[in-house]
Amino acid sequence: MNSKQRKKLISLAMNVATTVQIGKNGITESVIGEIDRALEDHELVKIGVLRSVLQSAKSLIAELAEKTNAEPVQAIGNKIVLYRLSQKDGIKHIILD
């Protein structure tokens, strides 16, 4: 992913509501499953990291991206944004130039 594509995704993510929350248990199989389903349904997912989590969003983004086969877009504050092209029909796909 190049910087122009990343900027476009960051811009789109500003209007996306937080879809998944990571709680005090951290990255669990159920959290990975929720993120995976959200990526398949929406392609761009915003994840909230609760204050009770001992790790920061920046330290979690690489692990989440790897476990969901997604592209890390941004980790800022307590929010993480991931992108993955969906194989699902019937959704509006994000076109990256």
N, C-alpha and C positions, 0 to 999 in steps of 0.2 A: 504494500500500500504506500503510495507516495504522499507527500505533504498536502497536495491539492485535494486528494480524495479524503484524507484525514480531516482537513478543514471543513469540507462539505458535511461529513458525518458529525462532526462536533456541532456545526450549525443546526443540523436536523435534530440532534439530541437535545438541544435546548427546549424543544417543544414536546419532548417525550416525558411521560410521567414515570416515576420509579416503579419498576415492575416487580422486582424481587428484592427482599431484604436479607442481609446476612446478619444473623444474631450471634449471641454469645457462644454458641457451639461452633462457629466458624464455617468453613467450607465442608458441608456434609454431602452425602450422596443425594439427598432430597433437594438440597439447594442446587446442585449440579443439574439434576433432572428438571427443576423449574426453569433454570436459565436456558437449558437446551430446548425445552418446549417454547419458551418465549422467543428465542432466536429463530426457531422454525416458523413461528406465527408472525413475527414482526421484523426480523433481520437486525434491527437496532434495538438494544436493550440497555436500560439504565438500571443499575444495581445500587442499592443503598447499603452502607456498612454502618451498623449501629455502634454507638459509643461504647457499648459493653464488650465489643470485639477488641482483643489485645493488639491486633495488627492493623496497620493503616491500609487505606484503599490502594495506595501505590505499591505496597508490598504484596497485595493479593491479586492484582490485575494479571500478572504473568501466569500465575497458577490457574486462575479461572479461564484465561484464554486457551491455555494448553488443554485443560480438561474438557473444554467444550468445542475445541477445534475452531475457535473464533479469533478474529483480529482484535487486539487491544486498541481502542480508540483514544480513551482518555481516563485518567484517574485524577480527580481533583477534589480536595476536601474529603468528604465521606461518600463520594459518588464514583462509580465505575461505569464506563460505557464500553460495550462490546458490539462487534458487528460480525455477522456471518450470512452469506448468501443462502437463502432458503431454497430448498428443493420442492417446496409445497406449491401446488397450483392454486390459483384463485386469490392470491394476495398481491398487493402492489409492491413490486420489487424496487429496491433502491438502485438507481443506475449511477455507477461511478465512472466518470470519464477517464 
